[in-house]
């Protein structure tokens, strides 16, 4: 994990519930490490005020990102916060 950057990951209750069901702790840590440098790569969702979506591959899935989930998030990088709101299968 990149230690010279700091982002607080804030999970909505529904995100937390889905995350615990879908990702191991190691997978979630890998996602967080990826997002430290790549939070800007998500596609913006129209009419949401800045929410973005990004695909994430689930382990044990041989279909690549298309077999994973979409994660909806909102980034406040000036304040070092990234709000994680939902998984979309």
C-alpha positions as CSV (number, residue, x, y, z in Angstrom):
1,X,0.0,0.0,0.0
2,X,1.2,3.5,-0.8
3,X,2.1,5.0,2.5
4,X,2.6,8.6,1.4
5,X,-1.1,9.1,0.6
6,X,-4.0,9.0,3.1
7,X,-7.6,8.5,2.3
8,X,-10.3,7.7,4.9
9,X,-12.7,5.1,3.4
10,X,-16.2,5.8,4.7
11,X,-18.8,3.0,4.1
12,X,-22.5,3.3,4.1
13,X,-24.2,0.6,6.1
14,X,-25.5,-1.2,3.0
15,X,-22.0,-1.1,1.4
16,X,-20.5,-2.6,4.6
17,X,-23.0,-5.4,4.6
18,X,-22.4,-6.2,0.9
19,X,-18.6,-5.9,1.3
20,X,-18.5,-8.4,4.1
21,X,-20.6,-10.9,2.1
22,X,-18.5,-10.5,-1.1
23,X,-14.9,-9.6,-0.2
24,X,-12.4,-11.1,2.1
25,X,-10.4,-8.7,4.3
26,X,-7.4,-9.2,2.0
27,X,-9.5,-8.4,-1.1
28,X,-10.9,-5.3,0.5
29,X,-7.3,-4.2,1.4
30,X,-6.3,-4.7,-2.2
31,X,-9.2,-2.6,-3.4
32,X,-8.3,0.2,-0.9
33,X,-4.7,0.1,-2.1
34,X,-5.8,0.4,-5.7
35,X,-8.1,3.3,-5.0
36,X,-5.4,5.3,-3.3
37,X,-3.8,5.9,-6.7
38,X,-6.8,5.3,-9.0
39,X,-9.9,6.9,-7.5
40,X,-10.0,9.3,-10.4
41,X,-10.4,6.4,-13.0
42,X,-14.1,5.7,-12.2
43,X,-16.8,6.7,-14.7
44,X,-18.9,9.6,-13.5
45,X,-22.6,8.8,-13.1
46,X,-24.8,11.5,-14.6
47,X,-27.1,13.6,-12.4
48,X,-25.5,12.4,-9.1
49,X,-23.4,15.4,-8.2
50,X,-20.1,13.6,-8.7
51,X,-20.6,9.9,-7.9
52,X,-18.4,7.5,-9.8
53,X,-18.5,3.8,-10.5
54,X,-15.6,1.4,-10.9
55,X,-15.5,-2.3,-11.7
56,X,-13.7,-4.6,-9.3
57,X,-12.9,-8.3,-10.0
58,X,-13.9,-10.8,-7.4
59,X,-11.4,-13.5,-6.5
60,X,-12.1,-17.0,-7.7
61,X,-13.8,-15.5,-10.8
62,X,-12.2,-16.3,-14.1
63,X,-14.2,-13.7,-16.0
64,X,-12.1,-10.7,-15.2
65,X,-13.7,-7.4,-14.3
66,X,-16.9,-8.3,-16.2
67,X,-17.5,-11.0,-13.7
68,X,-17.0,-8.8,-10.7
69,X,-19.0,-5.9,-9.2
70,X,-19.4,-2.2,-9.8
71,X,-18.6,-0.1,-6.7
72,X,-20.3,3.3,-6.5
73,X,-18.3,5.9,-4.6
74,X,-18.0,9.7,-4.1
75,X,-14.5,11.2,-3.6
76,X,-13.6,14.2,-1.6
77,X,-9.9,14.1,-2.2
78,X,-9.3,17.6,-0.9
79,X,-10.5,16.4,2.5
80,X,-8.9,12.9,2.0
81,X,-12.3,11.1,2.1
82,X,-13.8,8.5,-0.2
83,X,-17.4,7.5,0.5
84,X,-18.3,4.0,-0.6
85,X,-22.0,3.6,-1.2
86,X,-23.0,0.5,-3.0
87,X,-22.1,-2.7,-4.9
88,X,-23.9,-3.4,-8.2
89,X,-23.5,-7.0,-9.4
